[in-house]
Amino acid sequence: MDYFKPLKESFSRLREKDVINAQNGAKLGRVCDLELEFPQGSVSALLLPERGSLLSFGKKEEVRIPLEFIESIGEDVIIVRSLPNRTKKKDA
């Protein structure tokens, strides 16, 4: 997958960046996890906490943002295209 020029970024640094919707400028949140592909060892998606998920008492819901939806990763923000279907990942 060649979406970006080569970039090395630590997970802890990614977690500090706001994720912004390029279409309307809305803040979607911050990265809480990564989805990895094995055996390739590559990152396939960023995961953000679903808004309001703090009240779900034990259920962890996340918004999955595939790498192909990321337009750019800047110093302070990650810009993403609007997602047609907000894919949720649920963990027990």
Backbone as CSV, one residue per row, in Angstrom:
resi,resn,N_x,N_y,N_z,CA_x,CA_y,CA_z,C_x,C_y,C_z
1,MET,0.839,-1.181,0.000,0.000,0.000,0.000,0.882,1.242,0.000
2,ASP,0.825,2.010,-1.045,1.618,3.224,-1.140,0.715,4.445,-1.111
3,TYR,0.214,4.804,0.075,-0.668,5.953,0.203,0.112,7.219,0.526
4,PHE,1.281,7.058,1.130,2.040,8.189,1.634,3.490,8.079,1.216
5,LYS,4.175,9.214,1.310,5.617,9.140,1.242,6.055,8.383,2.499
6,PRO,7.234,7.803,2.498,7.656,7.037,3.687,7.515,7.868,4.961
7,LEU,6.962,7.253,5.971,6.706,7.931,7.239,6.964,6.955,8.367
8,LYS,7.723,7.386,9.319,7.907,6.607,10.540,7.346,7.443,11.671
9,GLU,6.398,6.871,12.386,5.728,7.596,13.460,5.444,6.610,14.578
10,SER,5.732,6.978,15.783,5.460,6.087,16.904,3.960,6.092,17.213
11,PHE,3.491,4.998,17.791,2.083,4.900,18.173,1.752,5.976,19.203
12,SER,2.650,6.198,20.150,2.371,7.207,21.178,2.235,8.596,20.553
13,ARG,2.976,8.878,19.494,2.861,10.174,18.811,1.558,10.252,18.011
14,LEU,1.162,9.152,17.360,-0.113,9.132,16.632,-1.279,9.411,17.574
15,ARG,-1.200,8.875,18.790,-2.290,9.049,19.758,-2.476,10.498,20.183
16,GLU,-1.470,11.343,19.983,-1.551,12.750,20.371,-2.217,13.620,19.308
17,LYS,-2.414,13.072,18.106,-2.927,13.863,16.990,-4.463,13.800,16.910
18,ASP,-5.080,14.933,16.639,-6.518,14.967,16.390,-6.780,14.426,14.996
19,VAL,-7.842,13.628,14.851,-8.263,13.122,13.548,-9.411,14.012,13.083
20,ILE,-9.232,14.609,11.886,-10.166,15.611,11.375,-10.792,15.134,10.067
21,ASN,-12.103,15.324,9.943,-12.829,15.019,8.715,-12.562,16.146,7.713
22,ALA,-11.961,15.815,6.562,-11.606,16.823,5.559,-12.839,17.492,4.956
23,GLN,-13.961,16.790,4.919,-15.161,17.323,4.272,-15.797,18.464,5.062
24,ASN,-15.880,18.299,6.393,-16.586,19.316,7.174,-15.765,19.908,8.324
25,GLY,-14.512,19.473,8.478,-13.649,20.012,9.524,-13.941,19.498,10.918
26,ALA,-14.843,18.521,11.044,-15.206,17.993,12.355,-14.075,17.168,12.957
27,LYS,-13.882,17.332,14.254,-12.910,16.522,14.975,-13.555,15.172,15.281
28,LEU,-12.928,14.098,14.809,-13.476,12.761,15.013,-12.956,12.113,16.286
29,GLY,-11.872,12.623,16.823,-11.288,12.061,18.027,-9.794,11.876,17.851
30,ARG,-9.233,10.991,18.668,-7.805,10.675,18.596,-7.647,9.166,18.471
31,VAL,-6.563,8.759,17.880,-6.282,7.336,17.680,-6.166,6.650,19.037
32,CYS,-6.900,5.532,19.196,-6.802,4.766,20.442,-6.139,3.409,20.217
33,ASP,-6.104,2.974,18.947,-5.523,1.663,18.660,-5.219,1.578,17.167
34,LEU,-4.494,0.539,16.790,-4.166,0.274,15.396,-4.640,-1.120,15.032
35,GLU,-5.023,-1.321,13.788,-5.357,-2.652,13.283,-4.167,-3.117,12.450
36,LEU,-3.631,-4.285,12.786,-2.456,-4.820,12.106,-2.827,-5.994,11.232
37,GLU,-2.080,-6.175,10.141,-2.255,-7.324,9.260,-1.064,-8.256,9.441
38,PHE,-1.355,-9.523,9.619,-0.307,-10.531,9.742,-0.466,-11.534,8.621
39,PRO,0.555,-12.066,8.021,1.956,-11.974,8.434,2.689,-10.778,7.843
40,GLN,2.011,-9.894,7.110,2.674,-8.759,6.477,3.327,-7.823,7.492
41,GLY,2.726,-7.723,8.663,3.256,-6.829,9.681,2.987,-5.368,9.381
42,SER,1.894,-5.083,8.669,1.579,-3.705,8.305,0.328,-3.218,9.038
43,VAL,0.216,-1.913,9.143,-0.965,-1.295,9.740,-2.021,-1.168,8.645
44,SER,-3.243,-1.633,8.911,-4.309,-1.554,7.908,-5.348,-0.482,8.232
45,ALA,-5.439,-0.067,9.515,-6.449,0.925,9.885,-6.098,1.585,11.214
46,LEU,-6.618,2.792,11.383,-6.575,3.475,12.672,-7.908,3.234,13.355
47,LEU,-7.891,3.117,14.660,-9.123,2.923,15.422,-9.299,4.103,16.372
48,LEU,-10.510,4.660,16.360,-10.859,5.777,17.230,-11.977,5.343,18.159
49,PRO,-12.007,5.856,19.392,-13.141,5.520,20.261,-14.429,6.119,19.707
50,GLU,-15.483,5.348,19.741,-16.798,5.847,19.312,-17.240,6.913,20.300
51,ARG,-17.777,8.008,19.806,-18.261,9.062,20.707,-19.352,8.502,21.606
52,GLY,-19.244,8.809,22.884,-20.228,8.325,23.840,-19.951,6.913,24.315
53,SER,-18.851,6.303,23.852,-18.593,4.917,24.234,-18.179,4.770,25.695
54,LEU,-17.877,5.874,26.358,-17.513,5.794,27.765,-18.682,5.304,28.615
55,LEU,-19.898,5.461,28.107,-21.078,5.057,28.865,-21.545,3.643,28.527
56,SER,-20.760,2.918,27.735,-21.216,1.599,27.304,-20.884,0.499,28.308
57,PHE,-20.257,0.822,29.424,-20.013,-0.105,30.522,-19.485,-1.455,30.066
58,GLY,-18.205,-1.499,29.723,-17.569,-2.761,29.381,-17.495,-3.063,27.898
59,LYS,-18.422,-2.553,27.130,-18.364,-2.767,25.691,-17.459,-1.700,25.097
60,LYS,-16.512,-2.158,24.300,-15.581,-1.230,23.683,-15.928,-1.103,22.201
61,GLU,-16.445,0.034,21.814,-16.774,0.265,20.413,-15.782,1.248,19.834
62,GLU,-15.328,0.952,18.627,-14.338,1.793,17.976,-14.743,2.066,16.541
63,VAL,-14.337,3.217,16.040,-14.538,3.570,14.644,-13.264,3.179,13.908
64,ARG,-13.422,2.396,12.841,-12.283,1.914,12.056,-12.099,2.831,10.854
65,ILE,-10.872,3.360,10.702,-10.545,4.210,9.558,-9.452,3.514,8.753
66,PRO,-9.826,2.875,7.627,-8.828,2.216,6.780,-7.803,3.230,6.256
67,LEU,-6.581,2.777,6.040,-5.525,3.687,5.598,-5.859,4.427,4.309
68,GLU,-6.623,3.790,3.420,-6.935,4.460,2.154,-7.810,5.703,2.336
69,PHE,-8.396,5.897,3.522,-9.208,7.083,3.791,-8.394,8.223,4.404
70,ILE,-7.130,7.965,4.706,-6.276,8.996,5.289,-5.674,9.829,4.167
71,GLU,-5.920,11.142,4.212,-5.373,12.044,3.200,-3.980,12.518,3.570
72,SER,-3.764,12.833,4.845,-2.437,13.277,5.260,-2.267,13.123,6.766
73,ILE,-1.012,12.992,7.150,-0.643,12.956,8.564,0.313,14.114,8.777
74,GLY,-0.143,15.096,9.526,0.653,16.292,9.766,1.289,16.272,11.133
75,GLU,1.849,17.404,11.493,2.534,17.544,12.777,1.566,17.359,13.950
76,ASP,0.339,17.906,13.823,-0.623,17.873,14.932,-1.930,17.177,14.609
77,VAL,-2.214,16.925,13.329,-3.499,16.344,12.948,-3.343,15.268,11.886
78,ILE,-4.377,14.433,11.817,-4.511,13.425,10.761,-5.789,13.792,10.016
79,ILE,-5.688,14.042,8.709,-6.838,14.438,7.902,-7.367,13.206,7.175
80,VAL,-8.689,12.946,7.320,-9.304,11.786,6.667,-10.482,12.232,5.807
81,ARG,-10.694,11.469,4.718,-11.886,11.701,3.890,-13.098,11.228,4.679
82,SER,-14.224,11.751,4.347,-15.465,11.316,4.973,-15.678,9.832,4.709
83,LEU,-16.035,9.108,5.723,-16.230,7.674,5.594,-17.668,7.372,5.178
84,PRO,-17.873,6.600,4.090,-19.239,6.289,3.664,-19.990,5.456,4.690
85,ASN,-19.318,4.489,5.290,-19.904,3.649,6.339,-18.932,3.614,7.493
86,ARG,-19.356,4.108,8.638,-18.456,4.097,9.804,-18.422,2.688,10.355
87,THR,-17.346,1.995,10.059,-17.198,0.607,10.468,-16.805,0.554,11.934
88,LYS,-17.554,-0.194,12.707,-17.278,-0.325,14.141,-16.681,-1.677,14.424
89,LYS,-15.754,-1.684,15.362,-15.163,-2.925,15.839,-15.584,-3.056,17.289
90,LYS,-16.121,-4.207,17.646,-16.574,-4.413,19.021,-15.716,-5.479,19.676
91,ASP,-15.262,-5.188,20.878,-14.489,-6.127,21.693,-15.251,-6.365,22.988
92,ALA,-15.135,-7.544,23.503,-15.801,-7.837,24.779,-15.000,-7.317,25.926
